[in-house]
Amino acid sequence: MAIELGSKLEGKVTGITHFGAFVLLPGGETGLVHISEIADSYVRDINEHLKVNDPVTVKVINLDNNKIGLSIRQAVDRPASERPERPAFNRDRGPRPRGGSGGPGFGRQTFEDKMGRFMKDSEERLQALKRSESKRGGRGGRRG
């Protein structure tokens, strides 16, 4: 039986690691369910969700160089109203920045603008550090 991207299969958990669970698929092939694909909620310990020899329904989400990526959470059919909400994505500007807007006018800066700002801030910090070291006699200054 050929394994196809997007197909749902029945399998059996054969091994558990800190990063995921290995599942034996029909035809004797083995795939990996990454820890992020086990449940909709945060999974701290895979052993709280799965045990070796558990039967599972998985969806094939990745096929790459004899590696099979699987998902348990995507294999469950749920109405759209029960699906977890994903962060908003604005196609014009990309994902929203984490931790605030980054200051006024920060969202539309080019790479060169950002690099120039970084270099200016870096130079100011370096000068302030040199001034404070000279006052304290740091880095090989004379001690009296």
PyMOL commands that place a pseudoatom at each C-alpha (Angstrom):
pseudoatom trace, name=CA, resn=MET, resi=1, chain=A, elem=C, hetatm=0, pos=[0.000, 0.000, 0.000]
pseudoatom trace, name=CA, resn=ALA, resi=2, chain=A, elem=C, hetatm=0, pos=[1.483, 3.337, -1.051]
pseudoatom trace, name=CA, resn=ILE, resi=3, chain=A, elem=C, hetatm=0, pos=[1.408, 6.069, 1.556]
pseudoatom trace, name=CA, resn=GLU, resi=4, chain=A, elem=C, hetatm=0, pos=[0.073, 9.338, 0.147]
pseudoatom trace, name=CA, resn=LEU, resi=5, chain=A, elem=C, hetatm=0, pos=[0.224, 12.870, 1.478]
pseudoatom trace, name=CA, resn=GLY, resi=6, chain=A, elem=C, hetatm=0, pos=[-3.036, 13.770, 3.251]
pseudoatom trace, name=CA, resn=SER, resi=7, chain=A, elem=C, hetatm=0, pos=[-4.235, 10.194, 3.739]
pseudoatom trace, name=CA, resn=LYS, resi=8, chain=A, elem=C, hetatm=0, pos=[-5.551, 8.994, 7.096]
pseudoatom trace, name=CA, resn=LEU, resi=9, chain=A, elem=C, hetatm=0, pos=[-4.237, 5.673, 8.353]
pseudoatom trace, name=CA, resn=GLU, resi=10, chain=A, elem=C, hetatm=0, pos=[-4.539, 3.408, 11.359]
pseudoatom trace, name=CA, resn=GLY, resi=11, chain=A, elem=C, hetatm=0, pos=[-1.279, 2.658, 13.125]
pseudoatom trace, name=CA, resn=LYS, resi=12, chain=A, elem=C, hetatm=0, pos=[0.279, 1.498, 16.360]
pseudoatom trace, name=CA, resn=VAL, resi=13, chain=A, elem=C, hetatm=0, pos=[2.682, 3.419, 18.595]
pseudoatom trace, name=CA, resn=THR, resi=14, chain=A, elem=C, hetatm=0, pos=[6.016, 1.578, 18.629]
pseudoatom trace, name=CA, resn=GLY, resi=15, chain=A, elem=C, hetatm=0, pos=[8.230, 4.058, 20.458]
pseudoatom trace, name=CA, resn=ILE, resi=16, chain=A, elem=C, hetatm=0, pos=[8.122, 7.299, 22.416]
pseudoatom trace, name=CA, resn=THR, resi=17, chain=A, elem=C, hetatm=0, pos=[10.871, 9.930, 22.668]
pseudoatom trace, name=CA, resn=HIS, resi=18, chain=A, elem=C, hetatm=0, pos=[10.990, 13.419, 24.165]
pseudoatom trace, name=CA, resn=PHE, resi=19, chain=A, elem=C, hetatm=0, pos=[10.295, 14.937, 20.708]
pseudoatom trace, name=CA, resn=GLY, resi=20, chain=A, elem=C, hetatm=0, pos=[7.558, 12.634, 19.408]
pseudoatom trace, name=CA, resn=ALA, resi=21, chain=A, elem=C, hetatm=0, pos=[6.188, 9.152, 18.905]
pseudoatom trace, name=CA, resn=PHE, resi=22, chain=A, elem=C, hetatm=0, pos=[6.981, 6.557, 16.259]
pseudoatom trace, name=CA, resn=VAL, resi=23, chain=A, elem=C, hetatm=0, pos=[3.990, 4.872, 14.649]
pseudoatom trace, name=CA, resn=LEU, resi=24, chain=A, elem=C, hetatm=0, pos=[3.993, 1.602, 12.682]
pseudoatom trace, name=CA, resn=LEU, resi=25, chain=A, elem=C, hetatm=0, pos=[1.816, 2.036, 9.594]
pseudoatom trace, name=CA, resn=PRO, resi=26, chain=A, elem=C, hetatm=0, pos=[0.154, -0.554, 7.347]
pseudoatom trace, name=CA, resn=GLY, resi=27, chain=A, elem=C, hetatm=0, pos=[2.746, -2.073, 5.037]
pseudoatom trace, name=CA, resn=GLY, resi=28, chain=A, elem=C, hetatm=0, pos=[5.432, -2.092, 7.737]
pseudoatom trace, name=CA, resn=GLU, resi=29, chain=A, elem=C, hetatm=0, pos=[6.588, 1.527, 7.325]
pseudoatom trace, name=CA, resn=THR, resi=30, chain=A, elem=C, hetatm=0, pos=[7.237, 3.753, 10.342]
pseudoatom trace, name=CA, resn=GLY, resi=31, chain=A, elem=C, hetatm=0, pos=[6.409, 7.447, 10.666]
pseudoatom trace, name=CA, resn=LEU, resi=32, chain=A, elem=C, hetatm=0, pos=[6.961, 10.104, 13.313]
pseudoatom trace, name=CA, resn=VAL, resi=33, chain=A, elem=C, hetatm=0, pos=[4.298, 12.140, 15.086]
pseudoatom trace, name=CA, resn=HIS, resi=34, chain=A, elem=C, hetatm=0, pos=[6.108, 15.260, 16.338]
pseudoatom trace, name=CA, resn=ILE, resi=35, chain=A, elem=C, hetatm=0, pos=[5.186, 16.385, 19.863]
pseudoatom trace, name=CA, resn=SER, resi=36, chain=A, elem=C, hetatm=0, pos=[3.453, 19.468, 18.393]
pseudoatom trace, name=CA, resn=GLU, resi=37, chain=A, elem=C, hetatm=0, pos=[1.140, 17.223, 16.339]
pseudoatom trace, name=CA, resn=ILE, resi=38, chain=A, elem=C, hetatm=0, pos=[-0.120, 15.035, 19.191]
pseudoatom trace, name=CA, resn=ALA, resi=39, chain=A, elem=C, hetatm=0, pos=[-2.854, 17.266, 20.627]
pseudoatom trace, name=CA, resn=ASP, resi=40, chain=A, elem=C, hetatm=0, pos=[-4.403, 20.707, 20.150]
pseudoatom trace, name=CA, resn=SER, resi=41, chain=A, elem=C, hetatm=0, pos=[-3.253, 21.717, 23.615]
pseudoatom trace, name=CA, resn=TYR, resi=42, chain=A, elem=C, hetatm=0, pos=[0.360, 22.088, 24.809]
pseudoatom trace, name=CA, resn=VAL, resi=43, chain=A, elem=C, hetatm=0, pos=[2.006, 18.691, 25.332]
pseudoatom trace, name=CA, resn=ARG, resi=44, chain=A, elem=C, hetatm=0, pos=[4.672, 18.736, 28.033]
pseudoatom trace, name=CA, resn=ASP, resi=45, chain=A, elem=C, hetatm=0, pos=[5.019, 14.965, 28.375]
pseudoatom trace, name=CA, resn=ILE, resi=46, chain=A, elem=C, hetatm=0, pos=[4.047, 12.646, 25.524]
pseudoatom trace, name=CA, resn=ASN, resi=47, chain=A, elem=C, hetatm=0, pos=[3.554, 9.791, 27.990]
pseudoatom trace, name=CA, resn=GLU, resi=48, chain=A, elem=C, hetatm=0, pos=[0.468, 11.592, 29.346]
pseudoatom trace, name=CA, resn=HIS, resi=49, chain=A, elem=C, hetatm=0, pos=[-1.165, 11.217, 25.899]
pseudoatom trace, name=CA, resn=LEU, resi=50, chain=A, elem=C, hetatm=0, pos=[0.264, 8.027, 24.368]
pseudoatom trace, name=CA, resn=LYS, resi=51, chain=A, elem=C, hetatm=0, pos=[1.620, 4.652, 25.412]
pseudoatom trace, name=CA, resn=VAL, resi=52, chain=A, elem=C, hetatm=0, pos=[3.563, 2.055, 23.410]
pseudoatom trace, name=CA, resn=ASN, resi=53, chain=A, elem=C, hetatm=0, pos=[1.193, -0.302, 21.515]
pseudoatom trace, name=CA, resn=ASP, resi=54, chain=A, elem=C, hetatm=0, pos=[-1.673, 2.261, 21.552]
pseudoatom trace, name=CA, resn=PRO, resi=55, chain=A, elem=C, hetatm=0, pos=[-3.709, 2.157, 18.334]
pseudoatom trace, name=CA, resn=VAL, resi=56, chain=A, elem=C, hetatm=0, pos=[-3.875, 5.625, 16.723]
pseudoatom trace, name=CA, resn=THR, resi=57, chain=A, elem=C, hetatm=0, pos=[-5.410, 7.282, 13.685]
pseudoatom trace, name=CA, resn=VAL, resi=58, chain=A, elem=C, hetatm=0, pos=[-2.877, 9.524, 11.950]
pseudoatom trace, name=CA, resn=LYS, resi=59, chain=A, elem=C, hetatm=0, pos=[-2.802, 11.817, 8.944]
pseudoatom trace, name=CA, resn=VAL, resi=60, chain=A, elem=C, hetatm=0, pos=[0.223, 11.912, 6.643]
pseudoatom trace, name=CA, resn=ILE, resi=61, chain=A, elem=C, hetatm=0, pos=[1.414, 15.542, 6.615]
pseudoatom trace, name=CA, resn=ASN, resi=62, chain=A, elem=C, hetatm=0, pos=[4.938, 15.187, 5.202]
pseudoatom trace, name=CA, resn=LEU, resi=63, chain=A, elem=C, hetatm=0, pos=[6.805, 12.785, 2.909]
pseudoatom trace, name=CA, resn=ASP, resi=64, chain=A, elem=C, hetatm=0, pos=[10.513, 13.539, 2.560]
pseudoatom trace, name=CA, resn=ASN, resi=65, chain=A, elem=C, hetatm=0, pos=[13.412, 11.175, 1.730]
pseudoatom trace, name=CA, resn=ASN, resi=66, chain=A, elem=C, hetatm=0, pos=[11.885, 8.048, 3.260]
pseudoatom trace, name=CA, resn=LYS, resi=67, chain=A, elem=C, hetatm=0, pos=[10.735, 10.042, 6.304]
pseudoatom trace, name=CA, resn=ILE, resi=68, chain=A, elem=C, hetatm=0, pos=[7.028, 10.114, 7.004]
pseudoatom trace, name=CA, resn=GLY, resi=69, chain=A, elem=C, hetatm=0, pos=[5.623, 12.999, 9.060]
pseudoatom trace, name=CA, resn=LEU, resi=70, chain=A, elem=C, hetatm=0, pos=[2.356, 12.218, 10.812]
pseudoatom trace, name=CA, resn=SER, resi=71, chain=A, elem=C, hetatm=0, pos=[-0.245, 14.106, 12.828]
pseudoatom trace, name=CA, resn=ILE, resi=72, chain=A, elem=C, hetatm=0, pos=[-2.768, 12.812, 15.331]
pseudoatom trace, name=CA, resn=ARG, resi=73, chain=A, elem=C, hetatm=0, pos=[-4.428, 16.169, 15.935]
pseudoatom trace, name=CA, resn=GLN, resi=74, chain=A, elem=C, hetatm=0, pos=[-5.040, 16.791, 12.211]
pseudoatom trace, name=CA, resn=ALA, resi=75, chain=A, elem=C, hetatm=0, pos=[-6.511, 13.302, 11.778]
pseudoatom trace, name=CA, resn=VAL, resi=76, chain=A, elem=C, hetatm=0, pos=[-9.477, 14.158, 14.024]
pseudoatom trace, name=CA, resn=ASP, resi=77, chain=A, elem=C, hetatm=0, pos=[-12.424, 15.589, 12.084]
pseudoatom trace, name=CA, resn=ARG, resi=78, chain=A, elem=C, hetatm=0, pos=[-13.921, 18.529, 13.947]
pseudoatom trace, name=CA, resn=PRO, resi=79, chain=A, elem=C, hetatm=0, pos=[-16.400, 21.200, 12.920]
pseudoatom trace, name=CA, resn=ALA, resi=80, chain=A, elem=C, hetatm=0, pos=[-14.810, 24.594, 12.214]
pseudoatom trace, name=CA, resn=SER, resi=81, chain=A, elem=C, hetatm=0, pos=[-16.391, 26.028, 15.375]
pseudoatom trace, name=CA, resn=GLU, resi=82, chain=A, elem=C, hetatm=0, pos=[-14.381, 23.616, 17.571]
pseudoatom trace, name=CA, resn=ARG, resi=83, chain=A, elem=C, hetatm=0, pos=[-10.995, 24.194, 15.937]
pseudoatom trace, name=CA, resn=PRO, resi=84, chain=A, elem=C, hetatm=0, pos=[-8.462, 26.158, 17.971]
pseudoatom trace, name=CA, resn=GLU, resi=85, chain=A, elem=C, hetatm=0, pos=[-7.969, 29.734, 16.864]
pseudoatom trace, name=CA, resn=ARG, resi=86, chain=A, elem=C, hetatm=0, pos=[-4.698, 30.453, 15.066]
pseudoatom trace, name=CA, resn=PRO, resi=87, chain=A, elem=C, hetatm=0, pos=[-2.830, 33.780, 15.267]
pseudoatom trace, name=CA, resn=ALA, resi=88, chain=A, elem=C, hetatm=0, pos=[-3.909, 36.310, 12.670]
pseudoatom trace, name=CA, resn=PHE, resi=89, chain=A, elem=C, hetatm=0, pos=[-1.683, 36.785, 9.659]
pseudoatom trace, name=CA, resn=ASN, resi=90, chain=A, elem=C, hetatm=0, pos=[-1.705, 39.947, 7.574]
pseudoatom trace, name=CA, resn=ARG, resi=91, chain=A, elem=C, hetatm=0, pos=[-0.598, 39.133, 4.018]
pseudoatom trace, name=CA, resn=ASP, resi=92, chain=A, elem=C, hetatm=0, pos=[0.759, 42.647, 3.477]
pseudoatom trace, name=CA, resn=ARG, resi=93, chain=A, elem=C, hetatm=0, pos=[3.008, 42.806, 6.527]
pseudoatom trace, name=CA, resn=GLY, resi=94, chain=A, elem=C, hetatm=0, pos=[3.454, 39.180, 7.626]
pseudoatom trace, name=CA, resn=PRO, resi=95, chain=A, elem=C, hetatm=0, pos=[2.711, 37.901, 11.115]
pseudoatom trace, name=CA, resn=ARG, resi=96, chain=A, elem=C, hetatm=0, pos=[2.091, 40.366, 13.883]
pseudoatom trace, name=CA, resn=PRO, resi=97, chain=A, elem=C, hetatm=0, pos=[5.261, 41.115, 15.859]
pseudoatom trace, name=CA, resn=ARG, resi=98, chain=A, elem=C, hetatm=0, pos=[5.495, 39.606, 19.331]
pseudoatom trace, name=CA, resn=GLY, resi=99, chain=A, elem=C, hetatm=0, pos=[5.561, 41.872, 22.348]
pseudoatom trace, name=CA, resn=GLY, resi=100, chain=A, elem=C, hetatm=0, pos=[4.204, 45.080, 20.891]
pseudoatom trace, name=CA, resn=SER, resi=101, chain=A, elem=C, hetatm=0, pos=[4.591, 47.191, 17.803]
pseudoatom trace, name=CA, resn=GLY, resi=102, chain=A, elem=C, hetatm=0, pos=[8.325, 47.905, 18.139]
pseudoatom trace, name=CA, resn=GLY, resi=103, chain=A, elem=C, hetatm=0, pos=[7.842, 51.647, 18.280]
pseudoatom trace, name=CA, resn=PRO, resi=104, chain=A, elem=C, hetatm=0, pos=[6.332, 54.231, 15.944]
pseudoatom trace, name=CA, resn=GLY, resi=105, chain=A, elem=C, hetatm=0, pos=[6.821, 53.528, 12.253]
pseudoatom trace, name=CA, resn=PHE, resi=106, chain=A, elem=C, hetatm=0, pos=[8.618, 50.263, 12.960]
pseudoatom trace, name=CA, resn=GLY, resi=107, chain=A, elem=C, hetatm=0, pos=[6.337, 48.018, 10.888]
pseudoatom trace, name=CA, resn=ARG, resi=108, chain=A, elem=C, hetatm=0, pos=[7.192, 49.367, 7.415]
pseudoatom trace, name=CA, resn=GLN, resi=109, chain=A, elem=C, hetatm=0, pos=[10.974, 49.769, 7.681]
pseudoatom trace, name=CA, resn=THR, resi=110, chain=A, elem=C, hetatm=0, pos=[13.258, 48.206, 5.108]
pseudoatom trace, name=CA, resn=PHE, resi=111, chain=A, elem=C, hetatm=0, pos=[16.119, 45.946, 6.064]
pseudoatom trace, name=CA, resn=GLU, resi=112, chain=A, elem=C, hetatm=0, pos=[18.570, 48.797, 5.495]
pseudoatom trace, name=CA, resn=ASP, resi=113, chain=A, elem=C, hetatm=0, pos=[16.561, 51.074, 7.824]
pseudoatom trace, name=CA, resn=LYS, resi=114, chain=A, elem=C, hetatm=0, pos=[16.511, 48.429, 10.529]
pseudoatom trace, name=CA, resn=MET, resi=115, chain=A, elem=C, hetatm=0, pos=[20.231, 47.705, 10.119]
pseudoatom trace, name=CA, resn=GLY, resi=116, chain=A, elem=C, hetatm=0, pos=[21.062, 51.418, 10.292]
pseudoatom trace, name=CA, resn=ARG, resi=117, chain=A, elem=C, hetatm=0, pos=[19.026, 51.785, 13.468]
pseudoatom trace, name=CA, resn=PHE, resi=118, chain=A, elem=C, hetatm=0, pos=[20.698, 48.732, 14.977]
pseudoatom trace, name=CA, resn=MET, resi=119, chain=A, elem=C, hetatm=0, pos=[24.194, 50.028, 14.126]
pseudoatom trace, name=CA, resn=LYS, resi=120, chain=A, elem=C, hetatm=0, pos=[23.413, 53.460, 15.618]
pseudoatom trace, name=CA, resn=ASP, resi=121, chain=A, elem=C, hetatm=0, pos=[22.042, 51.942, 18.837]
pseudoatom trace, name=CA, resn=SER, resi=122, chain=A, elem=C, hetatm=0, pos=[24.985, 49.557, 19.034]
pseudoatom trace, name=CA, resn=GLU, resi=123, chain=A, elem=C, hetatm=0, pos=[27.524, 52.349, 18.615]
pseudoatom trace, name=CA, resn=GLU, resi=124, chain=A, elem=C, hetatm=0, pos=[25.809, 54.446, 21.308]
pseudoatom trace, name=CA, resn=ARG, resi=125, chain=A, elem=C, hetatm=0, pos=[25.854, 51.512, 23.737]
pseudoatom trace, name=CA, resn=LEU, resi=126, chain=A, elem=C, hetatm=0, pos=[29.510, 50.807, 23.002]
pseudoatom trace, name=CA, resn=GLN, resi=127, chain=A, elem=C, hetatm=0, pos=[30.468, 54.447, 23.643]
pseudoatom trace, name=CA, resn=ALA, resi=128, chain=A, elem=C, hetatm=0, pos=[28.511, 54.482, 26.903]
pseudoatom trace, name=CA, resn=LEU, resi=129, chain=A, elem=C, hetatm=0, pos=[30.270, 51.278, 28.000]
pseudoatom trace, name=CA, resn=LYS, resi=130, chain=A, elem=C, hetatm=0, pos=[33.705, 52.738, 27.201]
pseudoatom trace, name=CA, resn=ARG, resi=131, chain=A, elem=C, hetatm=0, pos=[32.884, 55.912, 29.161]
pseudoatom trace, name=CA, resn=SER, resi=132, chain=A, elem=C, hetatm=0, pos=[31.769, 53.924, 32.213]
pseudoatom trace, name=CA, resn=GLU, resi=133, chain=A, elem=C, hetatm=0, pos=[34.874, 51.706, 32.087]
pseudoatom trace, name=CA, resn=SER, resi=134, chain=A, elem=C, hetatm=0, pos=[37.212, 54.692, 31.958]
pseudoatom trace, name=CA, resn=LYS, resi=135, chain=A, elem=C, hetatm=0, pos=[35.506, 56.163, 35.043]
pseudoatom trace, name=CA, resn=ARG, resi=136, chain=A, elem=C, hetatm=0, pos=[35.883, 52.906, 36.960]
pseudoatom trace, name=CA, resn=GLY, resi=137, chain=A, elem=C, hetatm=0, pos=[39.363, 52.109, 35.690]
pseudoatom trace, name=CA, resn=GLY, resi=138, chain=A, elem=C, hetatm=0, pos=[38.246, 48.922, 33.992]
pseudoatom trace, name=CA, resn=ARG, resi=139, chain=A, elem=C, hetatm=0, pos=[40.213, 46.793, 31.546]
pseudoatom trace, name=CA, resn=GLY, resi=140, chain=A, elem=C, hetatm=0, pos=[43.771, 47.258, 32.648]
pseudoatom trace, name=CA, resn=GLY, resi=141, chain=A, elem=C, hetatm=0, pos=[43.490, 50.742, 34.103]
pseudoatom trace, name=CA, resn=ARG, resi=142, chain=A, elem=C, hetatm=0, pos=[45.914, 51.785, 36.857]
pseudoatom trace, name=CA, resn=ARG, resi=143, chain=A, elem=C, hetatm=0, pos=[45.010, 50.896, 40.371]
pseudoatom trace, name=CA, resn=GLY, resi=144, chain=A, elem=C, hetatm=0, pos=[46.199, 53.051, 43.144]
for i in range(1, 144): cmd.bond("trace and resi %d" % i, "trace and resi %d" % (i + 1))
show_as sticks, trace
zoom trace
